[in-house]
């Protein structure tokens, strides 16, 4: 989807520091950022407190305005603004979560037991994933590991492996097909 006229106007207003432009931007994209924070934490099996969630949302919006709204200035309009902000917000959240110490919220006995079972299941899953990754060729395994386990973008994978960026998607697709076939047998 291309950049809509509404979003183009909103970016222009924000970059020109027009009155109420930033408030309109936050109103328009608050739900998206909260969703990205929740989804990213869930994908990393993290339980966020309301305070942690608010801190992450704030970190995303602070990064958006940092360096005179550099994030908006770098937007090239090759996708929808929502798609671009989703990718940027996810990277900010992942970077922040990786750098932060593990959450220290106390767990109830039931939650602790459930978490213990979840950890054991995840460890078994990690072992299974490691065994499945061994069945892939080096490049395919590297691409799958970087994309699904490390959360890297196609561009980052291309830089790390020397593979053309437009080859990363097809490589992932072939590798996923092989993994599905091998996991099913």
N, C-alpha and C positions, 0 to 999 in steps of 0.2 A: 504494500500500500504506500502510495506517495504521501508526501507532506501535505496536510490539509491547509487551506487558507487561514482557518482559525488558528492553527498552531504556528503558522508562519507569522501571522500578526502578533501572536503572543510572544514569540521569540524576539521579534523586532521591538516590541514595547519593553520587554525586560532588558534587552541590551541597550536601549536608549534611556533606561531608568525612568520610564514614564510612571506617573502616580498610579498606584494600585496594581501595577503590572505583576509584581512579585506575588502579591496576595492572590491574584487570579491564577497565576502559575501553580502556586501551592494548592489552591482549591481544586484545580483541574487534575493534578497528579498525585495528591496525597494518598488516595486509595490505591493507586498503582504502586507507590513506594511501600506502603504498608503490606500489600500483597507480596511484593518481592522479598521483603524482610521475612515475613512469615514462611513463605515457600522455601526460601534459601535455608532458613533454620531447620525447617522440617526435613528437607533433603539431607541435611547434615546430622539428623537425629538429635537436634538440640532443642531443649525446652527453654523458651525465653520468658522471663518475667515481664510484666507490663513496663517496668522501668527500663529493662534491657531493650525491649522493642522500641520504646520511645527514643532511647539513646541512639539506636541504629538508624531510625528514621531521621532524626536530627543530623546525624553524621552524613547521611546521603544528601540532605538538602544543603548542609554547610559546604559539602564538596561541590554541589551545583553552583553555589555563589562564589566559591573560592577563586582567586585570581581574576576578579571582575567578570565572573560568569564564564570562565574558560570552557566549561563543559558545553554550554549553549553556543559559544563562539566556534567550537570545533565541529558542531553538527553540520553535516554536508547536505542534508535533505534527501538522501538516497533511500530513506525508509521513512516510516511514520515516526513522529517525535516520540510516541509512546514506546515503540520498539527500541529506539535508541536509548531512551531513558531507562528502560527495563534492563538492558545489557549493562549500562554504566552503573546503575544502582546495584545490580547483582554483584558486580566486581567489587564495588565499595564494601558491600556487606560481607562478602567472602573474605576480603582483605582484613576487615575489622575483626571478624570472628576468629580468623586464624591467628591474628596478633594478640587477641584478648585471652586472659586466663579463662579456664573453664568456669561456667556458672557454678555458684556455690549454694544454690537454693536447697534447703533441707528436703529430703524425700520422706514420705510416710513409709511405714513398713510394707504396705501393699505396693506402693510405687517402687520401692527399693527392690522388691521381689520381681516385679514386672521388668524393671530396668535390668536386673541381673539376667533374667531370661532373654531380654532383648540383646544384651551384650554378648551372651553366649551364642545366640542365633546369628548376630552380626559377625562374630568371629568365625563361625562355621561358614557363613556366606563369603567372608573374605578368603577363607581357604579354598572354597569352591571357585571363586572368581580367579584367584591366583592360579589354580590348576587349569582353568579354562584359558586364561591368558597365555599359559605356557604352550597351548596348542596352536596359537597364532604365530604368524611370522613376526620377526622383530619389529618391522615398521608398523604393522597392524596392531600389535600388542602395545607399542609405544603410544600410538594415536588413541586407542581405546583408554589406556591408563590416564593419559593427559587430559582427555576430554571428560570422561565419566568420573574418574577418581580424584583428579586434581582440579577440575573445573576450568580448564584453560580454553580460550577461544580458538577458532580456526587459525587466526593470525598468529597467536602465540605458539600454537602447535607447528605452524609452518616455519616460524623463526627457529624453533628448537630442533626441528628435524631436517630442515632444508627442503621439505616437500612443498610443492606449489600449493598455495592456499586453496585453490579450487579443486585440488585432489584430496583434501582432507575429508570432505563430506562423503564422496564415493568410497574412500577407504574405510571410513567408519561404518557405512552401510554394509559393505561386504563383510567386515569383521563381525558386525552384529548378527548377520545371517549365519555365518559359520558358528558363532557362539550359541545361537538358538538351536541350531541343528545338533551341536555337540552336547548341549545341556539336556536336550530331549532324549538323547540315547543313553 
